[in-house]
Amino acid sequence: MRSVEVIKANQQINKADNSGEIRKKRVCAYARVSTDDEDQINSYKAQIDEYTTRIKENKEWTFIGMFADQGISGTQTKKRPEFMKMIELARNQEIDLILVKSISRFARNTVDVLSLVRELRFIGCIIYFEKENLYSDDPKIDFTLAILSSIAQEESRSISTNVKWSIEKRFKAGKIHVPKIYGYHKQEDGSLIVNDTQAEIVKLIFSLFIEGYNINDIRKILEDKGNPSSSKPLWSYSSVRSILTNEKYTGNTILQKTVTLDYLTHKQIPNHNLADKYYIKNSHEAIIPSAVFEIAQTIYNDKERYSTNLVTKYPLTNLIYCKKCGRSLKRHHVGEVGRLPKINLDCKHNPRNPKACDASWLDANLVQDTIDQAIKDMISNSKVFKRIIEYLTPTYPLNALYKRLERLSEEMVELTNIKASTEPYDLPKIEHEEKILDTEIKKIRKDMLHHHRNTSTINTLRDLEKDLTQDVPLLLYKKLFGLIIHQSGELICILSKAHETHELLHLLKEQTKRPVFLENLHIDYKLKKGINYKVILHE
């Protein structure tokens, strides 16, 4: 007759090590508080002391460690370093039991709680939730955990909503909380006081950027000068960029520039009409005039239109174009003359191209010397120089342009607010008005940029006028001339006060038909070569 005998499980066998001795249960504890408030810190310290003592006093337990995260939200496990360290040890089967005060201290994300409990349970690591009196190896734990962790998650959502409400209330009252910012000392009451040393570096950054230096150039200049950033001796691209785009340097503050849409991930995204913004005027002392900041934004937001690479190793780059084919003249190394490299400029970018332009090449050094002479001839001829200064002198003061920009920006804000409550059938009319305003704003911004650049060009020309024996600053090439055209071996220099190179290129062939107000021949007697040049004003 068949019989059945029950073989009782011996739990002690599973707890024995290789030597056959009974191994103590390896136990750790986890504690977390989400803020640095004094009450929570006291609770945090009490949890650590209580769990450490309890585990060490239990003779059947081996104390693995106390893992604790302070001032960190429980909605994301990956952003809690101590928590992740503990989970990694558990995955390596170095922990048998984890003690934690409650489910909400372990995690506030339902998915995280359930997935981690199941994963650790599978490899033999049990979690004990003290407040709920639950062990993760309980067969009914998943259902209970799903409910309790959902409650914890909803509590987190409610807290997030309340925090948002309180922050917006402070914003509406004009109360601001500004983090530490380069160029300022932050006082105990949260106010900002200008740091004179750092403020000079901020001014230099804006000045160089508007002059035509790109962000990487500025970063290298600051490092060469030995100007340290806020915390590191080296400047990064992002640190320079953040200064150039931060309105706080004008003494004003925009609040809620970013928003957090998901309370679980806490990911911040730019606030593009997702929530109200708050503009606080004169919140602290300014370092940069508002007009200068707006000019920098014009350049930064439209880098292709307003070149931020006026300063290059080779000052003629993207400045000289062939009239015949419309392509730029590029440098080509063609040999050496007396141990010095011989560089030619031509539009044949690909010599193997059967449709290559047959325009003549130019000696790069001769071209540069010709442009230098053209600039000095313009200055030395008093009648021509007076005409150029009059041409470059702005019609309106920069401050007047900025005030006009402010008025237009306020009108745009009002229009946006009206649009938010407009009936659908009225939207086309509002959008049409928006488009007109946007065009006007862009024009004012462009006028402000050229106002600054033309004023800077005038100052550079006047400095050069004092001593014409000095070298012509290479930066002056692109500040003064919007375009240089190569035509049958001669150079036609287009002086433009309000147009970028790409705009003048559309009218390349028409430019050569404009009246010439200065013409001369530059001769290099050593090379026994010369280039004729003409200067044209683009009215």
Secondary structure, 3 states (H helix, E strand, C coil): CCCCCCCCCCHHHHCECCCCCECCEEEEEEEEECCCCHHHHHHHHHHHHHHHHHHHHCCCEEEEEEEEEECCCCCCHHHCHHHHHHHHHHHCCCCCEEEECCHHHHCCCHHHHHHHHHHHHHCCCEEEECCCCEECCCCCHHHHHHHHHHHHHHHHHHHHHHHHHHHHHHHHCCCCCCCCCCCEEECCCCCEEECHHHHHHHHHHHHHHHHCCCHHHHHHHHHHHCCCCCCCCCCCHHHHHHHHCCHHHHCCEEECCEEECCCCCCCEEECCCCCCCEEECCCCCCCCCHHHHHHHHHHHHCCCCCCCCCCCCCCCCCCEEECCCCCECEEEEEEEECCEEEEEEECCCCCCCCCCCCCCCEEHHHHHHHHHHHHHHHHHCHHHHHHHHHHHCCCCCHHHHHHHHHHHHHHHHHHHHHHHCCCHHHHHHHHHHHHHHHHHHHHHHHHHHHHHHHHHHHHHHHHHHHCCCCCCCCHHHHHHEEEEEEECCEEEEEECCCCCHHHHHCCHHHHCCCCEEEEEEEEECCCCEEEEEEEEECC
